[in-house]
Structures are given as structure tokens and as C-alpha cells.
């Protein structure tokens, strides 16, 4: 079903509440993160909470890479603050940025997870790349108009996801071409 290409493997309230220990135990060794509205408010710098999360990931032996469709100054500044590698102008939902991020992490689709707040960019891109996808709720309800419009389109998909997978992870395979 086409909708399943937009379904995340799991849906969490926040990137800060993901059970990273469980991901590590399942064989995940690299995490690809979106930045804006996933780790911080749009254009906000990395805060102490973000720095602590990335320190925790390092303690767990998990590599981290930021993948954003944003320009380099925004992504680089955040990456430097948290100590992560990064890919800017990632072309999500295309797979090129995901492949580049995995190359930086030294991982493949089988041991990588991706975390983001948008179905049509973060989740679809991760699914197309064959990566375990984690949707998080957006941090800030105030967004740019093009994102607000996408949120309206996401609503029926999220409704269908909740209805068919209440609280359960979904694994339906990669979607589309690599």
C-alpha cells in the first residue's frame, strides 16, 4: 500500500525520549537526525539538552549525523555544537543525502535509524533508503507556511497509521528506488 511508504517504523513524542539503548541492542550503530523541529526549534542553536543527547549517544557507541535540507551555515553550526557529522542540502526525500550520511557514519541501511518530524521528507526518504524510520512530533507548532500546508496533508496519513498500528512498530520494507 502506498501509505505504508509514509508510515514510520515507530512514532515517538520526542527525539529526546527515544530508547536509544534498545536501538543499540537491536544492532543500530548510527542515527541520522533532522535538525529543525526535531532537535531544536527552527533556526535555534543547539542547547544543553541537545549536547547531552549527543554525549549520551557517544557513550552508547552510536554514531550520529545530521541530515538537513537546510543550508550549510545552519547545519554546520548545530553539528559543531553537538559534535556530529552533517550533510546539508540533503535533498530529502531523495536517498542521496541518506547514503552520504551513512558513508560518514560507516553504516548501511541494516544498522542505521533516521529521526525526523516530517512524513514527506524525513520518513519517506528514510523508507526509500531502507533505513529504520522514527517519526517525532514537531517541537514547535509555529512553522513556515509550506510546512504548515504539509502538516495538513500529513493528518489523514497519521490518522490511518494510528488506526492500523496503535502503538506498534511497523516494518514493511523499503519504499521506492535507492
ZIURJO-V600701 format. One line per field, one symbol per residue. ss: DSSP state (2 for helix, 1 for strand, 0 for the rest). phi: phi as a letter, one per 30 degrees, with the letter a starting at -180 (. if undefined). psi: psi as a letter, one per 40 degrees, with the letter a starting at -180 (. if undefined). Layout:
ss->???
phi->???
psi->???
This chain:
ss->0222200001110022200222222000011110010001000000022222222222200011111000022222222222001110000000022222222220002221111100222222222200011111000000002222222222222222222200000000000000
phi->.eeddcdddbbcdaddcdddddddddjdbbbccdcdiccadeidddcdddddddddddddicdbbcbbdddeeddddddddcibdabchdidcdcedddddddddibbedbbbbbacbddcddedddddicecbdbdddbddbdeddeddddddeddddddedcbdicdcbbjdbidc
psi->hdddeehidihidideehgddddddeeheihhhicheddiiheiihaddddddddddddeehihhhhieiiddddddddddefiiihifefheiedddddddddefiidefiihhiehdecdddddddefihhhhiiidhehiidddddddddddddddddddeghehihheiihai.
